[in-house]
Amino acid sequence: MSLYFRQLTAGRDFGRNNPACSQMENFIYLIGDSDTRECIIVDPAWAIDDLLKIIAADGYTLVGALATHYHPDHVGGSMFGFSLEGAAELIGRAAVPVHCHRAEAEGIRKVTGLSNSDLRPHDSGDRIVVGTVEVELLHTPGHTPGSCCFRLRDSLVAGDTLFLQGCGRVDLPGGDPDEMYRTLTQRLSSLPGEMMLYPGHAYGGRSAPLGDVRQKNPYLQVRDLVQWRRIMGR
């Protein structure tokens, strides 16, 4: 089995004509099987035609999308008074399902206008298969109720759950500081230190082993929930 994996940077690899695209520092990921030439896209947003051209240029067929959470810079919709392309435009050009955690499905529907039939809700531990490549969905709430990470062999595509420096905000609608604390200290704590972290934004860098992130990210140095709530303004 041969893995196809690409980390695409907003404003550089796609969306070059959109100034806000580079300011948000989003990453989008392509995951696939280089034998079957099938792939899925993680958090399609900003410039759908650009992304589809990249997939086609690499010689792959898109068979699905994965959504880490429902915020418009990851799935499209309205943000700061302007409209972003996303999953709805993707499905309009390539009729593929959008996989998400079931606790996030309603938020994605509201933000994107997608229908129930467009979404494939999952539970934590479910696996999405692309060719012979398996991607495991891990429910990691805190940033939003259904935020999730995608585990791929020795890599973790983390969305806005965890960055190299910092973690996802908990002061937006659906955010929960206590759940974020449990995610960082319990749900992700058992993952091996050599696993590579690939975040949803370039806050602190593009990727790093989890062991390094645990040593250098101050949000992973908090002693207890009381201190955490104080940092989070609660």
Buried (B, 14 or more C-beta within 10 A) or exposed (E): EEBBBBBBBBBEBBBEEBEBBBEBBBBBBBBBBBEBEBBBBBBBBBBBEBBBEBBEEBEBEBBBBBBBBBBBBBBBBEBEEEEBBBBBBBBEEBEBBBBBBBBBBBBBBEBBEBEEEBBBBBEBEBEBEBBEBEBBBBBBBBBBBBBBBBBBBEBBBBBBBBBBBBBBBBEEEBBBBBBBBBBBBEBBEEBEEEBBBBBBBBBBBEBBBBBBBBEBBEBBEBEEBEEBBEEBEE
